[in-house]
Amino acid sequence: MTRADKVRAIVKEVSGKSSLPGDDASLFDAQVLDSFALADLVAAIEGRFPVKVPDSDLRPRVFESVEKIDAYLAKRGV
């Protein structure tokens, strides 16, 4: 399972959705996530990956899409 596959699974779990838009699509515009779900998403990511997301990164833009989340984790060395 790739990191992106794991990210998709986490987003599905947090959102309760069985399908997601394309990896580059906005999860917020597609109403998969909202600002309230962002904290749950970050908590789930921190629980499954060896990463601590600083408060300064808790912005929807950072976690906009599966692609952006995957890139963020790669940048953090995960």
C-alpha positions as CSV (number, residue, x, y, z in Angstrom):
1,M,0.0,0.0,0.0
2,T,1.5,3.4,-1.0
3,R,1.4,6.5,1.2
4,A,-1.3,8.0,-1.1
5,D,-3.4,4.8,-0.6
6,K,-3.1,5.2,3.1
7,V,-4.0,8.9,2.8
8,R,-7.1,8.0,0.8
9,A,-8.1,5.4,3.4
10,I,-7.8,8.0,6.2
11,V,-9.8,10.6,4.3
12,K,-12.6,8.0,3.7
13,E,-12.6,7.0,7.3
14,V,-12.7,10.6,8.6
15,S,-15.3,11.8,6.1
16,G,-17.5,8.7,6.1
17,K,-17.5,8.7,2.3
18,S,-17.0,5.5,0.3
19,S,-15.6,7.3,-2.7
20,L,-13.4,10.4,-3.2
21,P,-12.8,12.8,-6.1
22,G,-9.5,12.6,-8.0
23,D,-6.3,12.9,-6.0
24,D,-5.8,16.5,-7.2
25,A,-9.4,17.6,-6.4
26,S,-10.2,19.8,-3.5
27,L,-11.7,17.7,-0.7
28,F,-13.3,20.8,0.7
29,D,-14.9,22.0,-2.5
30,A,-16.2,18.5,-3.1
31,Q,-17.7,18.6,0.4
32,V,-15.8,15.5,1.5
33,L,-14.2,17.5,4.3
34,D,-15.1,20.7,6.1
35,S,-13.1,22.8,8.5
36,F,-14.4,20.9,11.5
37,A,-13.2,17.6,10.0
38,L,-9.7,19.0,9.5
39,A,-8.7,18.4,13.1
40,D,-9.9,14.8,12.9
41,L,-8.0,14.3,9.7
42,V,-4.8,15.6,11.2
43,A,-5.2,13.5,14.3
44,A,-5.7,10.4,12.2
45,I,-2.7,11.2,10.0
46,E,-0.6,11.7,13.2
47,G,-1.9,8.4,14.5
48,R,-0.9,6.4,11.3
49,F,2.3,8.2,10.2
50,P,5.3,9.1,12.3
51,V,4.6,12.9,12.0
52,K,3.5,15.7,14.3
53,V,1.7,18.4,12.4
54,P,2.5,21.8,13.9
55,D,-0.3,24.3,14.6
56,S,1.0,26.6,11.9
57,D,0.2,23.9,9.3
58,L,-3.4,23.4,10.4
59,R,-4.9,25.1,7.4
60,P,-7.3,23.7,4.8
61,R,-4.9,24.7,2.0
62,V,-2.2,22.4,3.3
63,F,-4.7,19.4,3.4
64,E,-6.7,20.5,0.3
65,S,-6.4,17.2,-1.6
66,V,-5.0,13.7,-1.4
67,E,-2.1,14.9,-3.6
68,K,-1.3,17.8,-1.3
69,I,-1.5,15.7,1.8
70,D,0.8,13.1,0.2
71,A,3.3,15.9,-0.9
72,Y,3.2,17.4,2.6
73,L,4.0,14.0,4.2
74,A,6.8,13.5,1.7
75,K,8.2,16.9,2.6
76,R,8.1,15.9,6.3
77,G,10.1,12.8,5.5
78,V,7.4,10.3,6.0
